Amino acid sequence: MRRRARTLRDKLTPEQPQKMDHDGCQQGSPKQRLATAGGLSGSPGRRHERSLRRAVKELACSILPGRMPAVETNDVAARAWQRELVRRGYDAISLAYRSDDGEAASSSGEDVGRYAGWVAELAGLLPTGASVVDLGCGAGIPATGELAGHGLRVIGVDFSTVQLARARRLVPAASLVRADMAALHLRPASVDAVVSFYALIHVPLADQQALFPRIRSWLRPGGYLLAIVGACRWTGTERYLGADMFWDHADTGTYLRWLQAARLPPIWHRYIPEGDTGHSLILSRAS
């Protein structure tokens, strides 16, 4: 891969201050806004759109972090349908979403070069040859490949047949499992770390909340979870890169509370800006 790992100083410097300002709390899913951001810059319509988004942000983020209901979608069949929509979506957009060299779609504001630094920082906390589970590994690039490149034993998990077929070709060093993370069960205390980048945000909130205690059970004492989650509350289904896609994420405060309750107390959290939106990156350690 062309990217280099960040220096020690870079790794110790948060990408944004830990005090969250929720700049990403705007109307529409983060990925959808990134995919449609081009072509409007500088126009009156764009300025009007920004004004509307600021109003929506103020309304959405008036909800205090950590105060939202723990479960919003209790219907098991409805949640299964939402996850199936995501699976079919990534089967359809796999190549559009991520090229074989790990680059994001040209319409996206995502900086894939950041993965190398995130993975390098985690690898520096783990013993040589540690085992890491990559939940929602997709085609394996760049995250799964970066993990394997640090000599870690990687298990990639995804439910998209197309994505996993590409991952087997692009990251042959990884062990790959086709499974829905919402139903995944691993042996207790069997792994040193779990990562999930831009995958949890496609899982219904009720399933996300139930997943965190299971992740804690998979981790050995002192193991780590490094995950991208939402910065502000949003849910919806929209067209993304030509396919219908579902998103569901809470605000940062809610995730911090859920992780604490799951005995995965956060060490730090960082706001990750992407175009005119953003997410939260959280590192937790099993207590």
C-alpha positions as CSV (number, residue, x, y, z in Angstrom):
1,M,0.0,0.0,0.0
2,R,1.2,3.5,-0.7
3,R,0.3,5.0,2.6
4,R,2.8,5.1,5.5
5,A,2.1,4.7,9.2
6,R,1.9,7.9,11.2
7,T,4.8,8.9,13.4
8,L,4.6,8.5,17.2
9,R,3.8,12.1,17.6
10,D,1.1,11.9,15.0
11,K,-0.3,8.8,16.8
12,L,-0.6,10.6,20.1
13,T,-2.3,13.7,18.6
14,P,-6.1,13.4,18.4
15,E,-7.5,14.3,15.0
16,Q,-9.9,16.7,16.7
17,P,-10.1,17.8,20.4
18,Q,-11.9,15.2,22.6
19,K,-14.6,17.8,23.4
20,M,-17.2,17.0,20.8
21,D,-18.9,19.9,18.9
22,H,-21.0,17.5,16.7
23,D,-20.2,19.3,13.5
24,G,-21.5,16.2,11.7
25,C,-25.0,16.5,13.0
26,Q,-26.7,17.4,9.8
27,Q,-29.7,16.2,7.8
28,G,-29.3,13.0,5.9
29,S,-26.9,10.1,6.4
30,P,-23.2,11.0,6.5
31,K,-22.3,8.8,3.6
32,Q,-25.1,10.0,1.5
33,R,-24.1,13.7,2.1
34,L,-20.5,12.8,1.1
35,A,-21.6,11.1,-2.1
36,T,-23.8,14.1,-3.2
37,A,-21.6,17.0,-2.0
38,G,-19.8,17.6,-5.3
39,G,-21.1,20.2,-7.7
40,L,-22.9,22.5,-5.3
41,S,-20.0,24.4,-3.8
42,G,-20.3,28.2,-4.0
43,S,-23.9,28.2,-5.5
44,P,-26.8,30.0,-3.8
45,G,-28.5,26.6,-3.5
46,R,-25.5,25.4,-1.6
47,R,-25.6,28.3,0.8
48,H,-29.3,27.7,1.3
49,E,-28.6,24.0,1.9
50,R,-26.0,24.8,4.5
51,S,-28.4,27.1,6.3
52,L,-31.0,24.4,6.4
53,R,-28.4,21.9,7.7
54,R,-27.4,24.2,10.5
55,A,-31.0,24.4,11.6
56,V,-31.3,20.7,11.5
57,K,-28.1,20.3,13.4
58,E,-29.3,22.6,16.2
59,L,-32.5,20.6,16.5
60,A,-30.9,17.2,16.3
61,C,-28.2,18.0,18.8
62,S,-30.5,19.6,21.3
63,I,-30.9,16.0,22.6
64,L,-28.5,15.6,25.4
65,P,-25.8,12.9,24.8
66,G,-26.7,9.7,26.4
67,R,-30.4,10.6,26.9
68,M,-31.9,8.8,23.9
69,P,-33.9,5.6,24.4
70,A,-31.8,2.5,24.7
71,V,-33.9,0.7,22.0
72,E,-35.9,2.2,19.2
73,T,-36.6,-0.7,16.9
74,N,-37.8,-3.7,18.9
75,D,-39.2,-5.7,16.0
76,V,-36.8,-8.5,15.2
77,A,-38.1,-8.9,11.7
78,A,-37.8,-5.2,10.9
79,R,-34.2,-5.2,12.1
80,A,-33.4,-8.3,10.1
81,W,-34.8,-6.6,7.0
82,Q,-32.7,-3.5,7.6
83,R,-29.5,-5.6,7.9
84,E,-30.5,-7.5,4.8
85,L,-30.9,-4.2,2.9
86,V,-27.3,-3.3,3.9
87,R,-26.0,-6.7,2.8
88,R,-27.7,-6.5,-0.6
89,G,-26.5,-2.9,-0.9
90,Y,-22.9,-3.7,-0.5
91,D,-23.1,-6.7,-2.8
92,A,-24.2,-4.2,-5.4
93,I,-21.9,-1.3,-4.7
94,S,-18.7,-3.1,-3.6
95,L,-16.5,-1.8,-6.4
96,A,-18.0,1.6,-6.5
97,Y,-17.5,1.9,-2.7
98,R,-13.9,0.8,-2.6
99,S,-11.5,0.1,-5.5
100,D,-9.0,-2.7,-5.5
101,D,-6.2,-0.3,-4.4
102,G,-8.3,0.8,-1.4
103,E,-9.5,4.1,-2.6
104,A,-12.9,5.5,-1.8
105,A,-15.4,6.5,-4.4
106,S,-14.5,9.7,-6.2
107,S,-17.7,11.4,-4.9
108,S,-16.8,10.6,-1.3
109,G,-15.1,12.9,1.2
110,E,-13.6,10.0,3.1
111,D,-9.8,10.1,3.7
112,V,-8.8,6.4,3.5
113,G,-5.2,7.4,4.4
114,R,-6.4,7.7,8.0
115,Y,-6.8,4.0,8.4
116,A,-3.0,3.4,8.4
117,G,-2.6,5.7,11.4
118,W,-5.6,4.2,13.3
119,V,-4.3,0.7,12.8
120,A,-0.7,1.6,13.6
121,E,-1.8,3.2,16.9
122,L,-3.8,0.0,17.9
123,A,-1.0,-2.3,16.8
124,G,1.4,-0.4,19.1
125,L,-0.8,-1.4,22.0
126,L,-0.9,-5.1,21.2
127,P,1.5,-8.0,21.6
128,T,3.3,-9.5,18.6
129,G,1.0,-11.8,16.7
130,A,-2.1,-10.7,18.5
131,S,-5.5,-11.8,17.2
132,V,-7.9,-9.1,15.9
133,V,-11.4,-9.4,14.6
134,D,-12.4,-6.9,11.9
135,L,-16.2,-6.6,12.1
136,G,-17.7,-5.5,8.7
137,C,-14.3,-6.0,7.0
138,G,-15.9,-5.5,3.5
139,A,-13.4,-6.1,0.7
140,G,-10.6,-6.0,3.3
141,I,-9.0,-2.8,2.2
142,P,-7.6,-0.8,3.7
143,A,-8.3,-1.8,7.3
144,T,-7.9,-5.6,7.1
145,G,-4.8,-5.3,5.0
146,E,-3.3,-2.8,7.3
147,L,-3.9,-5.0,10.3
148,A,-2.3,-8.0,8.5
149,G,0.6,-5.8,7.5
150,H,1.5,-5.3,11.2
151,G,1.8,-9.0,11.7
152,L,-1.5,-9.4,13.5
153,R,-3.6,-12.5,13.1
154,V,-6.8,-11.1,11.5
155,I,-10.3,-12.5,11.3
156,G,-12.4,-10.5,8.9
157,V,-16.2,-10.8,9.3
158,D,-18.7,-9.6,6.8
159,F,-22.1,-10.8,5.4
160,S,-21.6,-9.5,1.8
161,T,-20.7,-12.4,-0.5
162,V,-19.2,-10.0,-3.0
163,Q,-17.2,-8.1,-0.5
164,L,-15.8,-11.3,1.0
165,A,-14.9,-12.7,-2.4
166,R,-12.8,-9.6,-3.0
167,A,-11.3,-9.7,0.5
168,R,-10.1,-13.3,-0.1
169,R,-8.2,-12.1,-3.2
170,L,-7.0,-8.8,-1.8
171,V,-6.0,-9.8,1.7
172,P,-5.0,-13.5,1.5
173,A,-3.3,-13.4,4.9
174,A,-6.6,-12.8,6.7
175,S,-9.0,-15.5,7.8
176,L,-12.5,-14.6,6.6
177,V,-15.9,-15.5,7.9
178,R,-19.2,-14.8,6.3
179,A,-21.6,-13.8,9.1
180,D,-24.0,-11.1,10.3
181,M,-22.2,-9.3,13.1
182,A,-25.6,-8.9,14.9
183,A,-25.8,-12.7,15.3
184,L,-22.0,-13.5,15.6
185,H,-20.8,-15.5,18.5
186,L,-17.1,-16.2,19.3
187,R,-15.4,-18.1,22.1
188,P,-15.1,-16.1,25.3
189,A,-11.7,-14.4,25.9
190,S,-10.4,-15.6,22.5
191,V,-9.1,-12.4,20.8
192,D,-6.9,-9.4,21.7
193,A,-8.8,-6.7,19.9
194,V,-11.9,-5.9,17.8
195,V,-12.1,-3.2,15.2
196,S,-15.0,-1.9,13.2
197,F,-14.7,1.0,10.8
198,Y,-17.9,2.5,9.3
199,A,-19.8,-0.8,9.7
200,L,-21.6,-0.4,13.1
201,I,-23.4,2.6,11.7
202,H,-25.3,0.3,9.3
203,V,-26.6,-1.9,12.2
204,P,-29.9,-1.2,13.9
205,L,-29.4,0.5,17.3
206,A,-31.0,-2.3,19.3
207,D,-28.5,-4.8,17.7
208,Q,-25.6,-2.4,18.3
209,Q,-26.3,-2.1,21.9
210,A,-26.7,-5.9,22.3
211,L,-23.4,-6.4,20.4
212,F,-21.1,-4.5,22.8
213,P,-21.4,-6.9,25.7
214,R,-20.7,-9.8,23.3
215,I,-17.6,-8.0,22.1
216,R,-16.5,-7.7,25.7
217,S,-16.9,-11.4,26.2
218,W,-14.7,-12.2,23.2
219,L,-11.9,-10.0,24.4
220,R,-9.1,-11.2,26.7
221,P,-8.6,-9.1,29.8
222,G,-7.2,-5.8,28.8
223,G,-8.2,-6.3,25.1
224,Y,-9.3,-3.3,22.9
225,L,-12.2,-2.2,20.8
226,L,-11.5,0.5,18.2
227,A,-14.6,1.5,16.3
228,I,-16.1,4.3,14.2
229,V,-19.6,5.2,15.4
230,G,-22.0,8.1,15.0
231,A,-21.3,11.5,16.3
232,C,-24.9,12.5,16.3
233,R,-28.3,10.7,16.2
234,W,-29.5,9.8,12.7
235,T,-31.4,7.0,11.1
236,G,-32.8,6.4,7.6
237,T,-32.7,4.6,4.3
238,E,-31.4,6.4,1.2
239,R,-29.9,5.8,-2.2
240,Y,-26.1,5.5,-1.9
241,L,-23.8,4.9,-4.9
242,G,-26.8,3.5,-6.8
243,A,-28.3,1.2,-4.2
244,D,-30.6,1.5,-1.2
245,M,-28.7,1.7,2.0
246,F,-29.7,1.8,5.7
247,W,-28.0,3.8,8.5
248,D,-28.7,3.9,12.2
249,H,-26.4,5.6,14.8
250,A,-26.6,7.3,18.1
251,D,-24.8,10.3,19.4
252,T,-21.3,10.1,20.9
253,G,-22.5,10.4,24.5
254,T,-24.8,7.4,24.1
255,Y,-22.1,5.2,22.7
256,L,-19.8,6.2,25.6
257,R,-22.5,5.2,28.0
258,W,-23.3,1.9,26.3
259,L,-19.6,1.0,26.2
260,Q,-19.2,1.8,29.9
261,A,-22.2,-0.4,30.7
262,A,-20.7,-3.2,28.7
263,R,-17.5,-3.1,30.7
264,L,-15.6,-1.5,27.8
265,P,-14.7,1.8,29.3
266,P,-13.6,4.3,26.7
267,I,-10.0,5.5,26.8
268,W,-10.5,8.3,24.3
269,H,-12.8,9.5,21.6
270,R,-12.1,11.7,18.6
271,Y,-14.3,13.5,16.1
272,I,-13.4,12.4,12.5
273,P,-14.4,15.0,10.0
274,E,-15.4,14.0,6.5
275,G,-16.4,16.8,4.2
276,D,-19.3,18.6,5.8
277,T,-20.1,15.8,8.2
278,G,-18.2,13.3,10.5
279,H,-18.2,10.4,12.8
280,S,-16.6,9.5,16.2
281,L,-13.7,7.1,16.6
282,I,-13.6,5.5,20.1
283,L,-10.9,3.3,21.7
284,S,-12.2,1.2,24.6
285,R,-10.4,-1.4,26.8
286,A,-12.0,-4.4,28.4
287,S,-12.1,-4.0,32.2
